[in-house]
Amino acid sequence: MNIRVAAEIIFWFSAAALFYTYGGYPLLIALVSMLRPRRVQRANYAPAVTMIITAYNEEHALAAKLENTLALDYPRELLEVMVASDCSTDRTDEIARAFAKNGVLLHRQTQRLGKTAAQNAAVAKAHGDIILFSDATSLYAPDVLQKMLPNFADESVGCVGGRLVYVDPGDTHVGRGAKSYWNYETFLKRHKSRACSLIGVSGCLYAVRRAAYVPLYHDACSDFIIATKMIEQGLRTIYEPDAVCTEETNRQHDNELRMRVRIIAQTFTDLWRHRAMLNPLRSGLYGIQLLSHKVMRYFVPLFLIALFAAAAVLSGVSVPYRMLFVAQSIGYVGGAMSWLLENLGVRSRLLALPHYFVLANVASLIAMFKFLRGERYARWEPIRDSSVRSPSVNEG
Protein backbone atom coordinates (compact mmCIF):
# COMPACT_ATOMS: atom_id res chain seq x y z
CA MET A 1 0.00 0.00 0.00
CA ASN A 2 1.54 3.33 -1.05
CA ILE A 3 1.41 6.55 0.95
CA ARG A 4 -1.38 8.09 -1.14
CA VAL A 5 -3.72 5.13 -0.65
CA ALA A 6 -3.00 5.07 3.10
CA ALA A 7 -3.61 8.83 3.34
CA GLU A 8 -6.92 8.50 1.46
CA ILE A 9 -8.09 5.71 3.78
CA ILE A 10 -7.19 7.78 6.84
CA PHE A 11 -8.82 10.89 5.35
CA TRP A 12 -12.15 9.26 4.53
CA PHE A 13 -12.30 7.23 7.73
CA SER A 14 -11.74 10.40 9.76
CA ALA A 15 -14.23 12.36 7.66
CA ALA A 16 -16.85 9.62 8.14
CA ALA A 17 -16.24 9.56 11.90
CA LEU A 18 -16.65 13.34 12.12
CA PHE A 19 -19.79 13.27 9.99
CA TYR A 20 -21.34 10.58 12.16
CA THR A 21 -20.44 12.38 15.39
CA TYR A 22 -21.91 15.75 14.43
CA GLY A 23 -24.51 14.76 11.85
CA GLY A 24 -25.28 11.06 11.70
CA TYR A 25 -25.81 10.47 15.40
CA PRO A 26 -28.06 13.51 15.94
CA LEU A 27 -30.12 12.40 12.93
CA LEU A 28 -30.32 8.84 14.27
CA ILE A 29 -31.47 9.87 17.74
CA ALA A 30 -33.96 12.38 16.30
CA LEU A 31 -35.49 9.70 14.06
CA VAL A 32 -35.80 7.22 16.94
CA SER A 33 -37.43 9.86 19.14
CA MET A 34 -39.99 10.65 16.44
CA LEU A 35 -40.70 7.10 15.26
CA ARG A 36 -40.56 5.31 18.62
CA PRO A 37 -40.96 7.87 21.40
CA ARG A 38 -41.02 6.82 25.04
CA ARG A 39 -43.73 8.87 26.69
CA VAL A 40 -43.66 10.08 30.28
CA GLN A 41 -46.84 9.57 32.29
CA ARG A 42 -46.99 12.91 34.09
CA ALA A 43 -49.47 13.54 36.92
CA ASN A 44 -49.92 15.77 39.96
CA TYR A 45 -47.16 14.91 42.41
CA ALA A 46 -46.08 16.95 45.42
CA PRO A 47 -43.57 14.98 47.50
CA ALA A 48 -41.18 16.18 50.17
CA VAL A 49 -38.12 17.64 48.42
CA THR A 50 -34.60 18.27 49.70
CA MET A 51 -32.57 20.79 47.73
CA ILE A 52 -28.83 20.29 48.18
CA ILE A 53 -26.68 23.29 47.26
CA THR A 54 -23.07 22.13 47.07
CA ALA A 55 -20.65 24.95 47.73
CA TYR A 56 -16.99 25.68 48.12
CA ASN A 57 -16.09 29.32 48.82
CA GLU A 58 -19.29 30.77 47.35
CA GLU A 59 -19.68 33.82 49.59
CA HIS A 60 -20.38 36.08 46.61
CA ALA A 61 -23.30 34.02 45.31
CA LEU A 62 -24.81 32.05 48.19
CA ALA A 63 -27.09 34.68 49.74
CA ALA A 64 -28.77 35.44 46.41
CA LYS A 65 -29.10 31.70 45.76
CA LEU A 66 -30.79 31.05 49.10
CA GLU A 67 -33.18 33.98 48.64
CA ASN A 68 -34.03 32.63 45.19
CA THR A 69 -34.61 29.16 46.65
CA LEU A 70 -36.85 30.35 49.47
CA ALA A 71 -38.98 32.22 46.91
CA LEU A 72 -39.76 29.08 44.88
CA ASP A 73 -43.45 28.40 44.30
CA TYR A 74 -43.69 25.22 46.38
CA PRO A 75 -45.16 24.52 49.84
CA ARG A 76 -42.48 25.54 52.31
CA GLU A 77 -43.25 22.62 54.63
CA LEU A 78 -42.39 20.22 51.78
CA LEU A 79 -39.07 21.85 50.88
CA GLU A 80 -35.92 21.17 52.88
CA VAL A 81 -32.92 23.33 51.92
CA MET A 82 -29.40 22.18 52.75
CA VAL A 83 -26.05 23.79 51.97
CA ALA A 84 -23.28 21.19 51.65
CA SER A 85 -20.05 23.06 52.30
CA ASP A 86 -16.89 21.28 51.23
CA CYS A 87 -14.72 22.84 53.97
CA SER A 88 -15.20 26.39 52.65
CA THR A 89 -12.63 28.88 53.92
CA ASP A 90 -14.54 32.09 53.25
CA ARG A 91 -17.93 33.30 54.58
CA THR A 92 -19.96 30.54 52.89
CA ASP A 93 -20.78 28.73 56.14
CA GLU A 94 -21.54 31.99 57.96
CA ILE A 95 -24.02 33.00 55.26
CA ALA A 96 -25.71 29.60 55.37
CA ARG A 97 -26.08 29.84 59.17
CA ALA A 98 -27.62 33.30 58.80
CA PHE A 99 -30.49 31.63 56.91
CA ALA A 100 -31.06 29.05 59.64
CA LYS A 101 -34.05 31.09 60.86
CA ASN A 102 -35.60 30.38 57.45
CA GLY A 103 -35.06 26.64 57.88
CA VAL A 104 -31.85 26.39 55.85
CA LEU A 105 -29.56 23.60 57.08
CA LEU A 106 -25.78 23.56 56.85
CA HIS A 107 -23.75 20.40 56.40
CA ARG A 108 -20.03 21.05 56.60
CA GLN A 109 -17.62 18.33 55.55
CA THR A 110 -15.03 17.42 58.18
CA GLN A 111 -12.50 16.84 55.40
CA ARG A 112 -12.35 18.37 51.94
CA LEU A 113 -13.02 15.46 49.60
CA GLY A 114 -14.73 17.19 46.68
CA LYS A 115 -18.18 17.96 45.36
CA THR A 116 -19.39 14.39 44.92
CA ALA A 117 -18.37 13.37 48.45
CA ALA A 118 -20.19 16.42 49.84
CA GLN A 119 -23.30 15.46 47.88
CA ASN A 120 -23.16 11.88 49.17
CA ALA A 121 -22.93 13.07 52.78
CA ALA A 122 -25.77 15.57 52.34
CA VAL A 123 -28.05 12.97 50.75
CA ALA A 124 -27.47 10.71 53.76
CA LYS A 125 -28.93 13.48 55.98
CA ALA A 126 -31.76 14.45 53.63
CA HIS A 127 -35.41 13.73 54.46
CA GLY A 128 -37.00 14.39 51.07
CA ASP A 129 -38.37 11.73 48.76
CA ILE A 130 -36.85 13.70 45.89
CA ILE A 131 -33.33 15.15 46.04
CA LEU A 132 -32.75 18.29 43.98
CA PHE A 133 -29.12 19.13 43.27
CA SER A 134 -28.04 22.70 42.62
CA ASP A 135 -25.03 25.00 42.45
CA ALA A 136 -24.68 28.25 44.35
CA THR A 137 -24.44 30.31 41.16
CA SER A 138 -27.61 28.97 39.50
CA LEU A 139 -30.88 30.83 39.88
CA TYR A 140 -34.18 29.03 39.38
CA ALA A 141 -37.44 30.12 37.82
CA PRO A 142 -40.15 30.20 40.55
CA ASP A 143 -42.10 27.27 39.03
CA VAL A 144 -39.11 24.96 38.59
CA LEU A 145 -40.39 22.31 41.02
CA GLN A 146 -43.91 22.42 39.62
CA LYS A 147 -42.45 21.64 36.20
CA MET A 148 -40.06 18.90 37.30
CA LEU A 149 -41.95 16.90 39.89
CA PRO A 150 -44.96 15.65 37.83
CA ASN A 151 -42.48 13.55 35.83
CA PHE A 152 -41.79 11.43 38.93
CA ALA A 153 -45.39 10.21 38.85
CA ASP A 154 -44.06 7.88 36.15
CA GLU A 155 -42.40 5.02 38.06
CA SER A 156 -39.91 4.44 35.22
CA VAL A 157 -38.37 7.88 35.81
CA GLY A 158 -35.50 7.96 38.29
CA CYS A 159 -33.96 11.32 37.45
CA VAL A 160 -35.16 14.54 35.84
CA GLY A 161 -32.83 17.13 34.35
CA GLY A 162 -33.86 20.74 33.83
CA ARG A 163 -32.88 23.30 31.21
CA LEU A 164 -29.85 25.45 31.83
CA VAL A 165 -29.88 28.80 30.06
CA TYR A 166 -26.48 30.43 29.81
CA VAL A 167 -26.27 34.20 29.95
CA ASP A 168 -23.27 36.25 28.86
CA PRO A 169 -23.59 39.92 29.90
CA GLY A 170 -20.02 40.54 28.74
CA ASP A 171 -20.76 39.27 25.20
CA THR A 172 -17.42 37.44 25.11
CA HIS A 173 -16.05 34.97 22.55
CA VAL A 174 -16.16 32.17 25.13
CA GLY A 175 -19.68 33.08 26.21
CA ARG A 176 -21.05 33.18 22.66
CA GLY A 177 -19.34 29.91 21.82
CA ALA A 178 -20.64 28.23 24.96
CA LYS A 179 -24.19 29.39 24.25
CA SER A 180 -24.03 28.08 20.66
CA TYR A 181 -22.64 24.75 21.87
CA TRP A 182 -25.33 24.53 24.55
CA ASN A 183 -28.11 25.16 22.02
CA TYR A 184 -26.84 22.12 20.09
CA GLU A 185 -26.70 20.08 23.31
CA THR A 186 -30.26 21.13 24.20
CA PHE A 187 -31.50 19.85 20.83
CA LEU A 188 -29.90 16.48 21.56
CA LYS A 189 -31.29 16.38 25.10
CA ARG A 190 -34.85 16.72 23.85
CA HIS A 191 -34.49 13.80 21.46
CA LYS A 192 -32.42 11.55 23.75
CA SER A 193 -35.05 11.93 26.47
CA ARG A 194 -37.83 10.89 24.09
CA ALA A 195 -35.86 8.08 22.44
CA CYS A 196 -34.40 6.39 25.52
CA SER A 197 -32.79 8.37 28.33
CA LEU A 198 -30.46 11.27 28.88
CA ILE A 199 -26.85 10.19 29.38
CA GLY A 200 -26.13 13.15 31.64
CA VAL A 201 -27.75 16.22 33.16
CA SER A 202 -26.84 19.81 33.97
CA GLY A 203 -25.23 19.66 37.40
CA CYS A 204 -26.93 22.85 38.53
CA LEU A 205 -30.49 21.51 38.06
CA TYR A 206 -31.41 17.86 38.37
CA ALA A 207 -33.60 15.82 40.69
CA VAL A 208 -33.28 12.16 41.72
CA ARG A 209 -35.57 9.77 43.57
CA ARG A 210 -34.08 9.38 47.05
CA ALA A 211 -34.70 5.63 46.88
CA ALA A 212 -32.71 5.37 43.63
CA TYR A 213 -29.69 7.45 44.67
CA VAL A 214 -26.53 5.45 45.24
CA PRO A 215 -23.39 6.98 46.80
CA LEU A 216 -20.82 7.75 44.12
CA TYR A 217 -17.04 7.44 44.25
CA HIS A 218 -15.41 10.77 45.02
CA ASP A 219 -13.85 11.48 41.62
CA ALA A 220 -17.09 10.81 39.75
CA CYS A 221 -18.61 13.44 37.48
CA SER A 222 -21.89 13.06 39.34
CA ASP A 223 -24.12 14.88 36.85
CA PHE A 224 -22.90 12.57 34.08
CA ILE A 225 -22.78 9.18 35.77
CA ILE A 226 -26.11 9.61 37.60
CA ALA A 227 -27.93 8.70 34.37
CA THR A 228 -26.01 5.43 34.08
CA LYS A 229 -26.81 4.64 37.70
CA MET A 230 -30.49 5.03 36.85
CA ILE A 231 -30.21 2.71 33.82
CA GLU A 232 -28.51 0.08 36.00
CA GLN A 233 -31.66 0.08 38.16
CA GLY A 234 -34.04 -0.16 35.23
CA LEU A 235 -34.93 3.54 35.45
CA ARG A 236 -34.42 6.39 33.01
CA THR A 237 -33.36 10.02 33.11
CA ILE A 238 -35.60 12.46 31.26
CA TYR A 239 -35.37 16.09 30.22
CA GLU A 240 -37.84 18.73 31.39
CA PRO A 241 -37.26 21.82 29.23
CA ASP A 242 -39.85 23.89 31.11
CA ALA A 243 -37.84 23.66 34.35
CA VAL A 244 -35.40 26.54 33.83
CA CYS A 245 -32.38 27.92 35.60
CA THR A 246 -29.79 30.46 34.50
CA GLU A 247 -26.08 30.73 35.00
CA GLU A 248 -23.42 33.00 33.60
CA THR A 249 -20.88 31.55 31.21
CA ASN A 250 -17.16 31.73 31.83
CA ARG A 251 -15.78 34.91 30.29
CA GLN A 252 -12.15 33.89 29.89
CA HIS A 253 -11.00 31.02 27.71
CA ASP A 254 -8.39 29.80 30.21
CA ASN A 255 -11.13 29.37 32.85
CA GLU A 256 -13.40 27.58 30.38
CA LEU A 257 -10.52 25.37 29.28
CA ARG A 258 -9.68 24.31 32.85
CA MET A 259 -13.33 23.58 33.59
CA ARG A 260 -13.77 21.46 30.46
CA VAL A 261 -10.52 19.57 31.05
CA ARG A 262 -11.68 18.65 34.54
CA ILE A 263 -15.14 17.54 33.42
CA ILE A 264 -13.88 15.52 30.44
CA ALA A 265 -11.15 13.83 32.49
CA GLN A 266 -13.75 12.84 35.09
CA THR A 267 -16.02 11.56 32.34
CA PHE A 268 -13.23 9.39 30.93
CA THR A 269 -12.87 7.86 34.39
CA ASP A 270 -16.62 7.26 34.60
CA LEU A 271 -16.73 5.66 31.16
CA TRP A 272 -13.82 3.38 32.01
CA ARG A 273 -15.39 2.30 35.31
CA HIS A 274 -18.67 1.58 33.52
CA ARG A 275 -17.22 0.34 30.23
CA ALA A 276 -19.60 -2.63 30.17
CA MET A 277 -22.41 -0.12 29.55
CA LEU A 278 -20.75 0.83 26.25
CA ASN A 279 -21.83 -2.53 24.85
CA PRO A 280 -25.14 -2.06 22.98
CA LEU A 281 -25.82 -5.80 23.36
CA ARG A 282 -26.07 -5.16 27.09
CA SER A 283 -27.46 -1.64 27.33
CA GLY A 284 -29.21 -1.24 23.96
CA LEU A 285 -29.73 2.25 22.63
CA TYR A 286 -28.21 3.73 25.78
CA GLY A 287 -24.89 2.10 24.91
CA ILE A 288 -25.06 3.57 21.40
CA GLN A 289 -25.70 6.99 22.94
CA LEU A 290 -22.67 6.69 25.22
CA LEU A 291 -20.42 5.59 22.36
CA SER A 292 -21.71 8.26 19.97
CA HIS A 293 -22.13 11.26 22.24
CA LYS A 294 -19.21 10.73 24.61
CA VAL A 295 -16.53 8.43 23.19
CA MET A 296 -16.80 9.61 19.60
CA ARG A 297 -17.15 13.26 20.66
CA TYR A 298 -14.05 13.14 22.83
CA PHE A 299 -12.10 11.40 20.05
CA VAL A 300 -12.92 14.23 17.62
CA PRO A 301 -9.53 15.97 18.05
CA LEU A 302 -7.81 12.73 17.01
CA PHE A 303 -10.01 12.51 13.92
CA LEU A 304 -9.29 16.17 13.15
CA ILE A 305 -5.53 15.69 13.44
CA ALA A 306 -5.66 12.60 11.21
CA LEU A 307 -7.85 14.43 8.68
CA PHE A 308 -5.52 17.43 8.61
CA ALA A 309 -2.40 15.30 8.22
CA ALA A 310 -3.96 13.19 5.46
CA ALA A 311 -5.17 16.29 3.61
CA ALA A 312 -1.68 17.78 3.86
CA VAL A 313 -0.18 14.65 2.26
CA LEU A 314 -2.82 14.59 -0.48
CA SER A 315 -2.85 18.33 -1.17
CA GLY A 316 0.06 18.01 -3.56
CA VAL A 317 -1.70 15.50 -5.83
CA SER A 318 -5.33 16.64 -5.83
CA VAL A 319 -7.01 20.06 -5.99
CA PRO A 320 -10.05 19.00 -3.88
CA TYR A 321 -7.79 17.74 -1.09
CA ARG A 322 -5.74 20.94 -1.35
CA MET A 323 -8.92 23.01 -0.93
CA LEU A 324 -9.96 20.97 2.11
CA PHE A 325 -6.49 21.37 3.61
CA VAL A 326 -6.66 25.14 3.11
CA ALA A 327 -10.19 25.28 4.58
CA GLN A 328 -9.06 23.43 7.70
CA SER A 329 -6.03 25.67 8.02
CA ILE A 330 -8.20 28.77 7.82
CA GLY A 331 -10.50 27.38 10.50
CA TYR A 332 -7.67 26.67 12.91
CA VAL A 333 -6.01 30.00 12.22
CA GLY A 334 -9.36 31.66 12.90
CA GLY A 335 -9.62 29.88 16.24
CA ALA A 336 -6.07 30.90 17.17
CA MET A 337 -6.71 34.52 16.10
CA SER A 338 -9.85 34.63 18.20
CA TRP A 339 -7.87 33.34 21.19
CA LEU A 340 -5.28 36.07 20.67
CA LEU A 341 -7.88 38.79 20.12
CA GLU A 342 -9.70 37.76 23.30
CA ASN A 343 -6.48 38.27 25.24
CA LEU A 344 -6.19 41.73 23.67
CA GLY A 345 -9.79 42.60 24.54
CA VAL A 346 -10.96 42.60 20.89
CA ARG A 347 -14.22 40.76 20.15
CA SER A 348 -15.42 39.27 16.89
CA ARG A 349 -18.75 37.46 16.51
CA LEU A 350 -17.45 35.79 13.35
CA LEU A 351 -14.63 34.06 15.24
CA ALA A 352 -16.58 33.05 18.37
CA LEU A 353 -17.64 29.61 17.09
CA PRO A 354 -14.22 28.50 15.73
CA HIS A 355 -12.72 29.82 18.97
CA TYR A 356 -14.94 27.60 21.10
CA PHE A 357 -14.61 24.62 18.75
CA VAL A 358 -10.83 24.72 19.02
CA LEU A 359 -11.02 25.27 22.80
CA ALA A 360 -13.34 22.29 23.29
CA ASN A 361 -11.12 19.96 21.28
CA VAL A 362 -7.92 21.14 22.93
CA ALA A 363 -9.64 20.41 26.26
CA SER A 364 -10.47 16.88 25.07
CA LEU A 365 -6.85 16.23 24.11
CA ILE A 366 -5.50 17.50 27.43
CA ALA A 367 -8.11 15.54 29.41
CA MET A 368 -7.33 12.37 27.45
CA PHE A 369 -3.64 12.79 28.24
CA LYS A 370 -4.33 13.39 31.95
CA PHE A 371 -6.62 10.35 32.13
CA LEU A 372 -4.03 8.09 30.47
CA ARG A 373 -1.41 9.39 32.93
CA GLY A 374 -3.67 8.36 35.80
CA GLU A 375 -4.56 11.87 37.00
CA ARG A 376 -7.91 12.02 38.76
CA TYR A 377 -10.09 14.90 39.98
CA ALA A 378 -12.09 14.83 43.18
CA ARG A 379 -11.75 18.31 44.68
CA TRP A 380 -13.16 21.09 42.61
CA GLU A 381 -12.13 24.71 42.43
CA PRO A 382 -15.12 26.77 41.24
CA ILE A 383 -13.98 29.46 38.82
CA ARG A 384 -15.86 32.65 39.60
CA ASP A 385 -15.60 36.31 38.70
CA SER A 386 -16.65 37.83 41.98
CA SER A 387 -17.18 41.21 40.39
CA VAL A 388 -19.92 39.92 38.13
CA ARG A 389 -23.51 40.14 39.27
CA SER A 390 -25.63 37.03 39.53
CA PRO A 391 -27.88 36.40 36.53
CA SER A 392 -31.62 36.86 36.56
CA VAL A 393 -33.88 33.92 35.74
CA ASN A 394 -35.65 36.15 33.24
CA GLU A 395 -32.54 36.64 31.10
CA GLY A 396 -31.59 34.57 28.08
N, C-alpha and C positions, 0 to 999 in steps of 0.2 A: 504494500500500500504506500503510494507516494504522499508527500507532504500536502499537496493540494486536496487529495481525496480525504485525508485525515482531517484537514481544516474544515472542509465542507461538512463532514459528518458532525464535527464538534459544533459548527455554526448552526446547523439546522436542528440539532438536538437541543441546544441552548435556547434557540428561538422558540421551539415548540414548548419547552418547559416554561418559558416566560409567558407565552401566549396562554397556556393552560392556567397558570397561576393568577394572572390578572384578567383573563377573559373567559377561558373555558370553565373554570370552577365556578365563578359567579353565575354564569349562564346555567350550568348544571344544577346548582342549588336553587336558583330561581324557578327553573322548570319543575323540579321536584315539589317545591312549595306550592306551585300553582296546580299541578296535576294530582298531587297526593298530599294535600295539606293535613296536618294534625291539629285539630281544633282544641281549644281550651274551653272547658265547661265552667264559665265564670258565674258566680252567684254572690249574693250578699254574704259577707264574712267579716266579722269584727272581733278578732282574737286579741289577747294580750300581746303587746309588742315590746321588745326591748331594742332600743337603738344604741348601738355601740359606736362611739366616736373615738377612733384610735388616734393618739396624738403624741408627738415628740417635739417639744419646744414650739408650740403653736400659740404663744401669747398674743400675737398680733391678729389672729383670726378666731380664736375660740369663743370669745364673748359674743361676737356677732353670730357665730354658728349656733350657740346655745339659745340665743334669743329667737333665731329663725326656727329652731326645733320646737321650742315651747309655744310657738305661734301656729304650729301645724293644726289643720282641721281634723282632729281626731280626739275622742274622749280622753281627757287627761288621766283618768283613773286606769285606762288601758295602755298607757304609754309610759314605759320605764326608760329613763335616759341615763346612760352610763358613759363616762369618759375613761378610756383605758390609756393611762399615761405610761409610756415606756421609759420610766426614769428621767422625765423631763428635768432640765436644769434651769429653766427660766420660770416665768410666772404662770405657766400652764396649770399646775396643780392648784395654785392659789385662786385662779379665776374659776376653776371647776368648783372649788369649795364655796366660793361666793354665791354660787347658784344652788347650794344645798337646800336653801329655804324654799326653792321651787321644785324640790324633789330630785335634783340631779345628783347622781352618785359618782364617786371617784374611785376607780381602782388603779392603784399605782403598783407597777411591777417592782419586786424587790431586787431584781437584776435585769439589766438591759439586754434583752434577747431578741429584739426585733418586733416588727409589726404583727407578724403571724402569731408569735408566742403571746403577745399582749391580747390579741383577739381570742385565742384559745382560753386564756385565763378569765377573760371577761365573760365569755359564753358560759363557763362553768358556774358563774355567779348570777347569771341572768334568770329571770322568772318568766319571760314571755314565751308564748308558743311559737312566735315568729321572731327571728333575730334580724334586725336591719343594720347593715354595716355602712358606715359613713366616714368621710374624712373631715377634718376641721375646716378646710377651705371650701367645701361644697355647700351651697345654699339650695334649699329645696323649695319647690312650689308648694303652696299651702295644702293642696289636695293630693300630695304624692302618695300617702298611705291609702286613701280612698281609691286610687287608681291601681295600686299594686296588689292589695290584699284580696280582692275578689278572685284573682287567679288561683289562690291557694284553696278555693273551694273544689278545684279539680285535684283529686287525690294523686294523679300522676305527676303533678308539679311539685318539685322539691325546692326550686330556687327561682326567683324572679329578678331580672335585671332591669333597671330603669334607663332612661335616656339622658346621657350627659351632653349638655350643650356648652361648647367652649366659647368663651368671649375673649376678645383681644383688643382692649382699649388702646393699646399702643400701636396697633396696626403694623406689626412687625412681620418680617419674612417668616420667622419660625411660627408665629401665631397663625398667619394665613395658610401656611403649609399644613400645620396641624389640623386646622379646621377643614381643609379640603380632604385630607386623609380621613378625618373622622366622619365626614359625610359619606365617603365610600364604605367605611366600616359599618355605619348605620344601615345602609342599604343591605349589606350582607346579614346583619343581625336580624332584620325583619324576615328575611327569607330562611335563614337557618332555624329560627324559632318555629316557623310554620312547617318546615320540612322534617325536622328531627328535634334538635336541641341546640341552644347556644353552646359554644365550646369555651366561653369565658364571659365575664361581665365587667362592667365599669366598677372599679373598686370603691368608688365614692357613693354608689347607690345600688345595693342589691340586698335582697332579703332571702332568708333560708328557713325552712322548717327546723325548729329546735330539735325535734326528734331525729332529723336526718343529718344534723351537723356532726362531723367527726373531727377530732383534733388533728391539726395538720403539723407536719414537721416544720421546724422553725425557718428553714430557708425556702419554703414554698412560696410561689406567687399565688397567694390565696384566691384572688379574684379570677385567676385562670383555672386552677386545678379544682375549684369548687364544683364546676360543671361536670368534670369527670367523676368526682365523688358521688354526685347525684346519679349519673348513669350506672355506676357500679351497684347502686341500690335499686335499680329499676325505675328511677325517677328521671325527670327531665328539667332542664333550665330554659325558661322562656323569656321573651323580651316584651316589656310593656312600654311602648313609646310615649304613652300619655303621662307616665310618671317621670317628671323632669327635674333635673338639678343643673346648676351652672357652676362653672369653675373657670378661672382664668388660665390661659395657656402660658407656657414658659415664654419669656421674651428673648432670651439669649440662647444661641444655638449650642453653646458648651453645656448649659444646664439641661437642655433637651437631650443632648447626646448622652450625658451621664445617666439621665433617667431611663432612656431607652436601652442603654447597655445593661443596666441593672435588671430591668424587667425581662429582657430577652434572655440574659444569662440564667435568671431564675426559671424561665419557661423551658429552656433546654434541660435543666435539671429535672423539672416536673415531667417532661416528655420521656426522659430516660428512665425515671423511676416507674413510669406507667407505660412503658413501651409496648406492653402486650395489647394496650387499647388501640395501638396504631394498626392492628390487624383487622381489616374489614370483615374477615370471616368470623371474628369474635364479637366485634362491636358494631358491625353493619355500617350504615351511613355515617355514624358518628366517627368511626375510624377514618373514613374517607375525608371527612371534614378536618380532622386533626392533621392528616397527611397534607391536604391541599392548602389549608389556611395557615398552618403553623410551619411544618417542615419545609414545604416548597417555598413559602414566603421567606423564611429565614435563609434559604439557600439561594435566593435571588442574586445576591452579590457574586456568588460563585458562577452562576449562569452568565451574569453580565461580563465578568472578567473573561470567561471563556469565549463569549460572543465577540467581545472587543478584540481579543488576541487573534481569533480565527479570521475576523474581518480584516485585520491588519495584514495577515499573511496573504489573504485572497485579493486585497485591494490592488495589487500590482498586475493581476491577470484578468480582472473583470470590473467593468464600470459600475454595475449595480452594487457589488461588494464595496467598491471604493466609495460610493455615495453613502452606503450604510455606515461605513467606518467614519466618514466625515460627520454624518449626522450624530453618531454617538459621541464623537469628540466635541462637537458643539454643545451637546447636552451637558457633558461633564465640565467643560469650561464654564458654561453658564452657571452650574451649581457652585463651582469654585469662586467665580466672580461674585455671586450673591453672598457667599460666605465672607469674602473680603469686604464687600460693600457694607454688609451688616456691621462689621467691626468698625467701619469708618462712619457709621451713622447714616448711610445712604440707603434708601428703600426703593425697591422696584417690584411692582406687582407681577411683572412678566417673569421675573426670576424666582419668585417665591416657591413655586411648585418644584422646579428642578433642584432648588436649594434643599427642600425638605426630603425629596426623593434620595438625593445623595446622602444626606444626613442619616436617614433611616437605614440605608444599606451599609454605610460605614459602621453604624451602631451594631448591625447584625454581624459583621465581620469581627469586630472587637469582642462582642459577647461570645461568639463561637470560639474564638481563641482563648478567652478566659475560662469558658466551660471545659475545653479540652485540657487546659492546664490544671484543672481541678479547683479553680477559684469559686467560692460560693458566697452568696449574699444572705444574710439574715437581718442584721441591723439595717435600718434605713435612715437616710439623712434627707428629710424633706427640703426641697430647694424652693425657697420663698423670696420674693421681693417685698420686704416689709414696708416699703414706701407706697406700695400699690394698694388701692382700696379693694375691699371685697366686692365681688360682682353681685349684681341684682338678679333675681330669678326671672325678671321680666326682660332681661337683655338677651340678644342672640336670636 
